[in-house]
Amino acid sequence: MSEKPTLSTAQDPNQEIIPNPVTLYTDDGIVLRQYATPEDDLIFFAIQNENREHIAEFGNKIYETLDEVKEARLNPKGAMRMGIWREGILIGEVCAVSKDGEEAEMGIWLAKNVTGHGYATSVLKTASVYAASKFRRVFAEVDPENSNSINLLKRAGYHDTGETVERDWANEPVLVFELLA
């Protein structure tokens, strides 16, 4: 493999295509690729809109316009946003968001029609290992009512820290999970 790619870089807003997007591969043939082109924006926007209720159920961000999607791709502001591709079709997204460059919060969603096949586990494991190579700490916050995500985090190598934090996207304090080193 060539040199390590950077997790996220600020992009020239006049540049439409991100050169050399980060690409990762899971053991089960899923491709994780940083969004790189206006075509990616269109594909993402379509799948997000088909799954809006499913994505927003536990606080995941919904982009209201195609311009917002493009802005997030070109100016990631501390985030690694990668599409989850299976057999050339976008089926979800995995993100690592960092406010300080030291810690990254992981997030993932899959289209409702592809859940339950183990894809999320392999994707989160792969993306988390990559994020751990870039950040001192990798963690996730989860609604205590979201048993599917809690089980996913455990399968992907995270442990419950016993901490809770208040977040505006949840009705009650959320649980904090941390990737085991």
Residue frames as a rotation matrix with the C-alpha (Angstrom) as fourth column:
MET 1
0.582 0.813 0.000 0.00
0.813 -0.582 0.000 0.00
0.000 0.000 -1.000 0.00
SER 2
-0.078 -0.597 0.798 1.21
0.499 -0.717 -0.487 3.53
0.863 0.360 0.354 -0.69
GLU 3
-0.927 -0.343 0.153 1.52
0.066 -0.550 -0.833 6.33
0.370 -0.762 0.532 1.85
LYS 4
-0.477 0.770 -0.424 -1.24
0.822 0.221 -0.524 6.76
-0.310 -0.599 -0.739 4.42
PRO 5
-0.247 0.467 0.849 -3.99
0.513 -0.681 0.523 9.07
0.822 0.564 -0.071 3.20
THR 6
-0.973 0.018 0.232 -5.07
-0.190 -0.637 -0.747 11.94
0.134 -0.771 0.623 5.41
LEU 7
-0.611 0.790 -0.052 -8.39
0.651 0.464 -0.601 11.53
-0.451 -0.401 -0.797 7.15
SER 8
0.552 0.810 0.199 -9.85
0.814 -0.471 -0.339 14.78
-0.180 0.349 -0.920 5.95
THR 9
-0.652 -0.747 -0.132 -8.49
0.683 -0.654 0.326 17.85
-0.329 0.122 0.936 4.23
ALA 10
0.111 0.645 -0.756 -10.04
0.014 -0.762 -0.648 21.20
-0.994 0.061 -0.094 3.51
GLN 11
-0.138 -0.076 0.987 -10.92
0.925 0.347 0.156 21.42
-0.354 0.935 0.023 -0.16
ASP 12
-0.960 -0.136 -0.246 -10.82
0.010 -0.891 0.454 24.31
-0.280 0.433 0.857 -2.60
PRO 13
-0.184 0.983 0.017 -14.50
0.042 0.025 -0.999 25.31
-0.982 -0.183 -0.046 -2.92
ASN 14
0.194 0.204 -0.960 -13.96
-0.887 -0.380 -0.260 25.84
-0.418 0.902 0.107 -6.66
GLN 15
-0.789 -0.526 -0.319 -12.74
-0.606 0.750 0.263 22.27
0.101 0.401 -0.911 -7.03
GLU 16
0.213 0.966 -0.145 -15.54
-0.941 0.242 0.236 19.87
0.263 0.086 0.961 -7.91
ILE 17
0.745 -0.005 -0.667 -13.62
-0.040 0.998 -0.051 16.59
0.666 0.065 0.744 -7.56
ILE 18
0.624 -0.559 0.546 -11.57
-0.693 -0.074 0.717 15.46
-0.360 -0.826 -0.433 -4.57
PRO 19
0.234 -0.608 -0.758 -8.40
-0.681 0.454 -0.575 13.79
0.694 0.651 -0.308 -5.82
ASN 20
-0.575 -0.587 -0.570 -7.33
-0.121 0.750 -0.651 10.45
0.809 -0.305 -0.502 -4.29
PRO 21
0.297 0.733 0.611 -10.34
-0.803 -0.155 0.576 9.81
0.517 -0.662 0.543 -2.06
VAL 22
-0.628 -0.430 0.649 -9.71
-0.743 0.581 -0.333 7.51
-0.233 -0.691 -0.684 0.90
THR 23
0.296 0.681 -0.670 -10.92
-0.754 0.597 0.273 4.02
0.586 0.424 0.690 0.02
LEU 24
-0.559 -0.381 0.737 -11.15
-0.773 0.561 -0.296 1.08
-0.301 -0.735 -0.608 2.44
TYR 25
-0.152 0.468 -0.871 -12.27
-0.584 0.668 0.461 -2.51
0.797 0.579 0.172 1.89
THR 26
0.196 0.277 0.941 -13.99
-0.929 0.359 0.089 -4.85
-0.313 -0.892 0.328 4.31
ASP 27
-0.739 -0.501 0.451 -13.37
-0.408 0.865 0.292 -8.61
-0.536 0.032 -0.844 4.42
ASP 28
-0.227 0.744 0.629 -16.83
0.487 0.646 -0.588 -9.24
-0.843 0.173 -0.509 2.95
GLY 29
-0.455 -0.088 0.886 -16.40
0.890 -0.021 0.455 -7.14
-0.022 0.996 0.088 -0.18
ILE 30
0.733 0.664 -0.146 -17.92
0.667 -0.744 -0.034 -3.86
-0.132 -0.072 -0.989 0.96
VAL 31
-0.298 -0.795 0.529 -16.12
0.819 -0.498 -0.286 -0.73
0.491 0.348 0.799 -0.27
LEU 32
0.545 0.327 -0.772 -15.91
0.677 -0.715 0.175 2.39
-0.494 -0.618 -0.611 1.89
ARG 33
-0.311 -0.650 0.693 -15.00
0.922 -0.384 0.053 5.43
0.231 0.656 0.719 -0.19
GLN 34
-0.484 0.042 -0.874 -14.77
0.372 -0.894 -0.249 9.08
-0.792 -0.446 0.417 0.67
TYR 35
0.626 0.735 0.261 -17.27
0.613 -0.256 -0.748 11.05
-0.483 0.628 -0.610 -1.38
ALA 36
-0.346 -0.932 -0.110 -15.30
0.551 -0.296 0.780 12.65
-0.760 0.209 0.616 -4.20
THR 37
-0.930 -0.030 0.367 -17.50
0.354 -0.344 0.870 13.90
0.101 0.939 0.330 -7.04
PRO 38
-0.634 0.772 -0.047 -20.71
-0.760 -0.633 -0.149 15.79
-0.145 -0.058 0.988 -7.78
GLU 39
-0.157 0.565 -0.810 -22.14
-0.459 0.684 0.566 12.44
0.874 0.461 0.152 -8.94
ASP 40
-0.682 -0.131 -0.719 -21.49
0.516 0.611 -0.600 11.07
0.518 -0.780 -0.350 -5.42
ASP 41
-0.933 0.358 -0.030 -23.48
-0.250 -0.707 -0.661 14.03
-0.258 -0.609 0.750 -4.07
LEU 42
-0.293 0.862 -0.413 -26.46
-0.898 -0.100 0.429 13.15
0.328 0.497 0.803 -6.26
ILE 43
-0.205 0.163 -0.965 -26.32
-0.001 0.986 0.167 9.45
0.979 0.035 -0.202 -5.36
PHE 44
-0.881 -0.164 -0.444 -26.01
0.432 0.104 -0.896 10.22
0.194 -0.981 -0.021 -1.64
PHE 45
-0.805 0.593 0.005 -28.84
-0.563 -0.760 -0.324 12.76
-0.188 -0.264 0.946 -1.73
ALA 46
-0.143 0.771 -0.620 -31.16
-0.711 0.356 0.607 10.26
0.689 0.528 0.497 -3.42
ILE 47
-0.257 0.035 -0.966 -30.50
0.375 0.925 -0.066 7.39
0.891 -0.379 -0.251 -0.98
GLN 48
-0.976 -0.071 -0.205 -30.71
0.217 -0.380 -0.899 9.75
-0.014 -0.922 0.386 1.99
ASN 49
-0.613 0.789 -0.040 -34.09
-0.790 -0.612 0.029 11.04
-0.002 0.050 0.999 0.81
GLU 50
-0.051 0.565 -0.824 -35.37
-0.379 0.752 0.539 7.48
0.924 0.340 0.175 0.31
ASN 51
-0.032 -0.093 -0.995 -34.40
0.687 0.722 -0.090 6.70
0.726 -0.686 0.041 3.93
ARG 52
-0.312 -0.151 0.938 -35.00
-0.253 -0.938 -0.236 10.04
0.916 -0.311 0.255 5.72
GLU 53
0.587 0.633 0.504 -37.21
-0.656 0.006 0.755 8.71
0.475 -0.774 0.419 8.52
HIS 54
0.854 -0.318 -0.412 -34.98
0.402 0.906 0.134 5.68
0.331 -0.281 0.901 9.08
ILE 55
-0.112 -0.972 0.205 -31.80
0.603 -0.230 -0.764 7.83
0.790 0.038 0.612 9.18
ALA 56
-0.335 0.011 0.942 -33.24
-0.386 -0.914 -0.126 10.53
0.860 -0.406 0.310 11.45
GLU 57
0.545 0.702 -0.459 -34.81
0.103 0.487 0.867 8.09
0.832 -0.520 0.193 13.91
PHE 58
0.667 -0.354 -0.655 -31.82
0.740 0.217 0.636 8.23
-0.083 -0.910 0.407 16.26
GLY 59
0.671 -0.272 -0.689 -30.39
0.128 -0.874 0.469 11.65
-0.730 -0.403 -0.552 15.49
ASN 60
-0.256 -0.787 0.561 -28.39
0.809 0.143 0.570 11.21
-0.529 0.600 0.601 12.28
LYS 61
-0.453 -0.014 -0.891 -27.99
-0.188 -0.976 0.111 14.38
-0.871 0.218 0.440 10.20
ILE 62
0.250 0.561 0.789 -30.29
0.841 0.277 -0.464 14.95
-0.479 0.780 -0.403 7.26
TYR 63
-0.822 -0.494 -0.284 -29.08
0.243 -0.754 0.610 17.26
-0.516 0.433 0.740 4.49
GLU 64
0.088 0.973 -0.216 -32.01
0.227 -0.230 -0.946 19.32
-0.970 0.034 -0.241 3.21
THR 65
0.818 0.160 -0.552 -30.48
-0.442 -0.439 -0.782 20.42
-0.367 0.884 -0.288 -0.12
LEU 66
0.793 -0.566 0.226 -28.01
0.587 0.609 -0.533 19.14
0.164 0.555 0.815 -2.66
ASP 67
0.408 -0.646 0.645 -25.91
-0.208 -0.754 -0.624 22.25
0.889 0.120 -0.442 -1.98
GLU 68
0.560 -0.170 0.810 -25.59
-0.825 -0.029 0.564 21.17
-0.073 -0.985 -0.157 1.69
VAL 69
0.887 -0.240 0.394 -24.39
0.221 0.971 0.094 17.74
-0.405 0.004 0.914 0.55
LYS 70
0.602 -0.680 0.418 -21.80
0.471 -0.121 -0.874 19.32
0.645 0.723 0.248 -1.75
GLU 71
0.428 -0.413 0.804 -20.64
-0.622 -0.780 -0.069 21.70
0.655 -0.471 -0.591 1.00
ALA 72
0.739 -0.112 0.664 -20.18
-0.536 0.501 0.680 18.78
-0.409 -0.858 0.310 3.42
ARG 73
0.818 -0.454 0.354 -18.11
0.559 0.772 -0.303 16.92
-0.135 0.446 0.885 0.82
LEU 74
0.433 -0.668 0.605 -15.89
0.410 -0.452 -0.792 19.85
0.803 0.591 0.078 -0.16
ASN 75
-0.258 -0.466 0.846 -15.45
-0.555 -0.645 -0.525 21.27
0.790 -0.606 -0.092 3.35
PRO 76
0.063 0.374 -0.925 -15.63
0.301 0.877 0.375 18.32
0.952 -0.302 -0.057 5.74
LYS 77
0.146 0.020 0.989 -14.76
-0.701 -0.703 0.118 20.40
0.698 -0.711 -0.089 8.85
GLY 78
-0.478 -0.481 0.735 -13.12
-0.874 0.348 -0.340 17.58
-0.092 -0.805 -0.587 10.79
ALA 79
0.360 0.691 0.627 -15.24
-0.543 0.702 -0.462 14.80
-0.759 -0.174 0.628 9.36
MET 80
-0.899 -0.413 -0.144 -14.44
-0.380 0.576 0.723 11.73
-0.216 0.705 -0.675 7.33
ARG 81
0.188 0.977 0.098 -17.63
-0.632 0.197 -0.750 10.93
-0.752 0.079 0.654 5.39
MET 82
-0.852 -0.493 -0.173 -17.50
-0.466 0.566 0.680 7.72
-0.237 0.661 -0.712 3.41
GLY 83
0.199 0.894 -0.400 -20.10
-0.972 0.234 0.038 6.05
0.127 0.381 0.916 1.29
ILE 84
-0.379 -0.181 0.907 -20.72
-0.377 0.926 0.027 2.35
-0.845 -0.332 -0.419 1.89
TRP 85
0.019 0.289 -0.957 -20.84
-1.000 -0.006 -0.021 0.62
-0.012 0.957 0.289 -1.49
ARG 86
-0.226 -0.013 0.974 -21.97
-0.175 0.984 -0.028 -2.95
-0.958 -0.177 -0.224 -2.15
GLU 87
-0.197 0.063 0.978 -21.62
0.824 0.552 0.130 -4.24
-0.532 0.831 -0.160 -5.70
GLY 88
-0.793 -0.289 0.536 -21.32
0.565 -0.678 0.470 -0.64
0.228 0.675 0.701 -6.94
ILE 89
0.138 0.912 0.387 -24.49
0.379 -0.409 0.830 0.57
0.915 0.032 -0.402 -5.19
LEU 90
-0.721 -0.328 0.611 -24.46
-0.348 -0.591 -0.728 3.08
0.599 -0.737 0.312 -2.33
ILE 91
0.015 0.735 -0.678 -26.14
0.446 0.601 0.663 1.47
0.895 -0.312 -0.319 0.69
GLY 92
0.798 0.286 -0.531 -25.19
0.598 -0.260 0.758 3.82
0.078 -0.922 -0.378 3.52
GLU 93
0.413 -0.648 0.640 -22.62
-0.210 -0.752 -0.625 6.06
0.886 0.124 -0.446 5.14
VAL 94
0.539 -0.352 -0.766 -19.97
0.839 0.312 0.446 5.85
0.082 -0.882 0.463 7.84
CYS 95
0.577 -0.281 0.767 -18.43
-0.055 -0.950 -0.306 8.95
0.815 0.134 -0.563 9.42
ALA 96
0.042 -0.545 -0.837 -15.72
0.997 0.073 0.002 9.93
0.060 -0.835 0.547 11.85
VAL 97
0.582 0.231 0.780 -16.20
0.249 -0.963 0.099 13.46
0.774 0.137 -0.618 13.19
SER 98
-0.065 -0.675 -0.735 -13.54
0.994 0.025 -0.111 15.26
0.093 -0.738 0.669 15.19
LYS 99
0.907 0.384 0.174 -13.81
0.351 -0.917 0.191 18.64
0.232 -0.112 -0.966 16.84
ASP 100
0.792 -0.610 0.015 -10.25
-0.433 -0.545 0.717 18.74
-0.430 -0.575 -0.697 18.16
GLY 101
0.402 -0.652 -0.642 -8.14
-0.728 0.198 -0.657 16.45
0.555 0.732 -0.395 15.94
GLU 102
-0.633 -0.638 0.440 -7.51
-0.767 0.436 -0.471 14.16
0.108 -0.635 -0.765 18.91
GLU 103
-0.634 0.534 0.559 -10.80
0.024 0.737 -0.676 12.29
-0.773 -0.415 -0.481 19.26
ALA 104
-0.801 0.421 -0.425 -13.28
-0.520 -0.139 0.843 11.10
0.296 0.896 0.331 16.64
GLU 105
-0.289 0.809 0.511 -16.91
-0.465 0.348 -0.814 10.17
-0.837 -0.473 0.275 17.06
MET 106
-0.997 -0.049 0.052 -18.05
0.014 0.585 0.811 7.38
-0.070 0.810 -0.583 14.75
GLY 107
-0.131 0.990 -0.051 -21.45
-0.551 -0.116 -0.827 7.24
-0.824 -0.080 0.560 13.13
ILE 108
-0.989 -0.145 0.019 -23.04
-0.071 0.592 0.803 4.87
-0.127 0.793 -0.595 10.65
TRP 109
0.010 0.994 0.109 -26.34
-0.525 0.098 -0.845 4.29
-0.851 -0.049 0.523 8.88
LEU 110
-0.938 -0.160 0.307 -27.48
0.146 0.620 0.771 1.81
-0.314 0.768 -0.559 6.28
ALA 111
-0.539 0.800 -0.265 -30.45
-0.718 -0.271 0.641 1.98
0.441 0.536 0.720 3.95
LYS 112
-0.058 0.613 0.788 -33.37
-0.898 0.312 -0.309 0.26
-0.436 -0.725 0.533 5.62
ASN 113
0.812 0.485 -0.324 -33.58
-0.583 0.690 -0.428 -2.42
0.015 0.536 0.844 2.91
VAL 114
0.301 -0.760 -0.576 -30.02
-0.190 0.544 -0.817 -3.70
0.935 0.355 0.019 3.57
THR 115
-0.126 -0.323 0.938 -30.01
-0.974 -0.142 -0.179 -3.95
0.191 -0.936 -0.297 7.35
GLY 116
0.563 0.406 0.720 -29.68
-0.676 0.727 0.120 -7.30
-0.475 -0.554 0.684 9.09
HIS 117
0.946 -0.237 -0.222 -26.97
0.003 0.689 -0.725 -8.80
0.325 0.685 0.652 6.85
GLY 118
0.587 -0.751 -0.302 -23.90
0.693 0.274 0.666 -7.99
-0.418 -0.601 0.682 8.96
TYR 119
0.311 -0.477 0.822 -22.72
0.701 -0.469 -0.538 -5.16
0.642 0.743 0.188 6.71
ALA 120
0.761 0.036 0.648 -22.77
-0.273 -0.889 0.369 -2.57
0.589 -0.457 -0.666 9.50
THR 121
0.877 -0.460 0.138 -20.51
0.041 0.357 0.933 -4.70
-0.478 -0.813 0.332 11.69
SER 122
0.277 -0.828 0.488 -17.82
0.929 0.360 0.085 -5.18
-0.246 0.430 0.869 9.04
VAL 123
0.347 -0.099 0.933 -18.05
0.492 -0.827 -0.270 -1.54
0.798 0.553 -0.239 7.96
LEU 124
0.889 0.037 0.455 -17.79
-0.318 -0.666 0.675 -0.15
0.329 -0.745 -0.581 11.49
LYS 125
0.716 -0.692 0.099 -14.87
0.400 0.521 0.754 -2.44
-0.573 -0.500 0.649 12.32
THR 126
0.144 -0.683 0.716 -12.96
0.984 0.024 -0.176 -1.38
0.103 0.730 0.675 9.21
ALA 127
0.390 0.070 0.918 -13.70
0.259 -0.965 -0.037 2.34
0.884 0.252 -0.394 9.52
SER 128
0.984 0.011 0.181 -12.91
-0.169 -0.298 0.939 2.31
0.064 -0.954 -0.292 13.25
VAL 129
0.479 -0.872 0.100 -9.51
0.738 0.462 0.492 0.70
-0.476 -0.162 0.865 12.74
TYR 130
0.005 -0.443 0.896 -8.73
0.830 -0.498 -0.251 3.35
0.558 0.745 0.365 10.15
ALA 131
0.638 0.301 0.709 -9.94
-0.055 -0.900 0.432 6.16
0.768 -0.314 -0.558 12.45
ALA 132
0.947 -0.302 -0.106 -7.88
0.169 0.189 0.967 4.72
-0.272 -0.934 0.230 15.33
SER 133
0.141 -0.938 0.318 -4.78
0.986 0.162 0.041 5.13
-0.090 0.308 0.947 13.17
LYS 134
-0.169 -0.124 0.978 -5.57
0.513 -0.858 -0.020 8.85
0.842 0.498 0.209 12.93
PHE 135
0.263 0.412 0.872 -6.95
-0.502 -0.714 0.488 9.70
0.824 -0.566 0.019 16.37
ARG 136
-0.759 -0.559 0.334 -5.95
-0.526 0.224 -0.820 9.10
0.384 -0.798 -0.464 19.98
ARG 137
-0.721 0.603 0.342 -9.53
-0.033 0.463 -0.886 8.11
-0.692 -0.650 -0.314 20.91
VAL 138
-0.774 0.578 -0.260 -12.41
-0.295 0.035 0.955 6.73
0.561 0.816 0.143 18.84
PHE 139
-0.848 0.527 0.052 -15.86
0.095 0.249 -0.964 6.68
-0.521 -0.812 -0.262 20.41
ALA 140
-0.639 0.748 0.178 -19.59
0.219 -0.045 0.975 6.60
0.737 0.662 -0.135 19.66
GLU 141
-0.840 0.507 0.191 -22.64
-0.404 -0.351 -0.845 8.02
-0.362 -0.787 0.500 21.36
VAL 142
-0.761 0.579 -0.294 -25.88
0.123 0.574 0.810 6.09
0.637 0.580 -0.508 21.24
ASP 143
-0.120 0.850 0.513 -29.44
-0.861 -0.346 0.372 6.53
0.494 -0.397 0.774 22.40
PRO 144
-0.759 -0.212 0.615 -30.05
-0.569 0.675 -0.470 4.01
-0.316 -0.707 -0.633 25.22
GLU 145
0.244 0.930 0.275 -33.26
-0.480 0.362 -0.799 2.96
-0.843 0.063 0.535 23.41
ASN 146
0.532 -0.103 -0.841 -31.30
-0.836 0.097 -0.540 1.99
0.137 0.990 -0.034 20.28
SER 147
0.496 -0.297 0.816 -30.50
-0.365 0.781 0.507 -1.63
-0.788 -0.549 0.279 21.13
ASN 148
0.907 -0.181 0.381 -29.50
0.418 0.512 -0.751 -2.43
-0.059 0.840 0.540 17.53
SER 149
0.591 -0.717 0.368 -26.74
-0.254 -0.599 -0.759 0.19
0.765 0.355 -0.537 17.60
ILE 150
0.413 -0.431 0.803 -25.62
-0.889 0.000 0.457 -0.83
-0.197 -0.903 -0.383 21.08
ASN 151
0.681 -0.120 0.722 -25.25
0.061 0.992 0.106 -4.43
-0.729 -0.028 0.684 19.89
LEU 152
0.873 -0.382 0.305 -23.47
0.314 -0.039 -0.948 -3.25
0.374 0.923 0.086 16.72
LEU 153
0.505 -0.710 0.491 -20.95
-0.718 -0.661 -0.217 -1.26
0.479 -0.243 -0.843 18.75
LYS 154
0.419 -0.325 0.848 -20.20
-0.643 0.553 0.530 -4.28
-0.641 -0.767 0.023 20.93
ARG 155
0.794 -0.091 0.601 -19.72
0.396 0.828 -0.398 -6.53
-0.461 0.553 0.694 17.87
ALA 156
0.782 -0.471 0.409 -17.39
0.211 -0.417 -0.884 -3.93
0.587 0.777 -0.226 16.34
GLY 157
-0.031 -0.898 -0.440 -15.08
0.793 0.246 -0.557 -3.86
0.608 -0.366 0.704 19.38
TYR 158
-0.315 0.005 0.949 -16.46
-0.342 -0.933 -0.108 -0.97
0.885 -0.359 0.296 21.43
HIS 159
-0.480 0.209 -0.852 -17.15
0.787 0.531 -0.314 -1.08
0.387 -0.821 -0.419 25.16
ASP 160
0.579 0.746 0.329 -19.64
0.397 -0.610 0.686 0.85
0.712 -0.267 -0.649 27.27
THR 161
-0.473 -0.825 0.308 -17.68
0.164 -0.426 -0.890 3.44
0.866 -0.370 0.337 29.26
GLY 162
-0.228 0.481 -0.847 -20.49
0.972 0.161 -0.170 3.85
0.054 -0.862 -0.504 31.78
GLU 163
-0.861 -0.100 -0.499 -20.65
0.162 -0.983 -0.082 7.55
-0.483 -0.152 0.862 30.89
THR 164
0.149 0.859 0.491 -23.74
0.977 -0.052 -0.205 9.38
-0.151 0.510 -0.847 29.74
VAL 165
-0.881 -0.373 -0.291 -23.95
0.316 -0.921 0.226 12.79
-0.353 0.108 0.929 28.08
GLU 166
0.158 0.937 -0.311 -26.80
0.285 -0.344 -0.895 15.14
-0.945 0.052 -0.321 27.27
ARG 167
-0.908 -0.354 0.223 -27.43
0.305 -0.195 0.932 15.66
-0.287 0.915 0.285 23.55
ASP 168
-0.502 0.745 -0.439 -30.14
-0.608 -0.665 -0.434 17.69
-0.615 0.049 0.787 21.85
TRP 169
-0.427 0.330 -0.842 -30.94
-0.771 0.353 0.530 14.84
0.472 0.875 0.104 19.44
ALA 170
-0.594 0.201 -0.779 -31.98
0.350 0.937 -0.025 12.46
0.724 -0.287 -0.627 22.23
ASN 171
0.382 0.851 0.361 -34.81
-0.122 -0.341 0.932 12.60
0.916 -0.400 -0.026 24.74
GLU 172
0.989 -0.131 0.070 -32.56
-0.047 0.176 0.983 11.35
-0.141 -0.976 0.168 27.52
PRO 173
0.247 -0.966 -0.074 -28.81
-0.797 -0.245 0.552 11.17
-0.552 -0.078 -0.830 28.19
VAL 174
0.787 -0.030 -0.616 -26.97
-0.470 0.617 -0.631 9.05
0.399 0.787 0.471 25.63
LEU 175
0.819 -0.508 0.267 -24.49
0.176 0.665 0.726 6.27
-0.546 -0.547 0.634 26.31
VAL 176
0.471 -0.761 -0.447 -20.81
-0.881 -0.435 -0.188 6.61
-0.052 0.482 -0.875 25.42
PHE 177
0.889 -0.269 0.370 -18.95
0.270 0.962 0.051 3.67
-0.370 0.054 0.928 23.90
GLU 178
0.390 -0.841 -0.375 -15.22
-0.810 -0.507 0.295 3.63
-0.438 0.189 -0.879 23.21
LEU 179
0.732 -0.240 -0.638 -13.21
-0.352 0.667 -0.656 1.55
0.583 0.705 0.404 20.77
LEU 180
0.856 -0.483 0.186 -11.00
0.074 0.470 0.880 -0.92
-0.512 -0.739 0.438 22.61
ALA 181
0.389 -0.797 -0.462 -7.33
-0.873 -0.479 0.092 -0.28
-0.295 0.368 -0.882 21.86
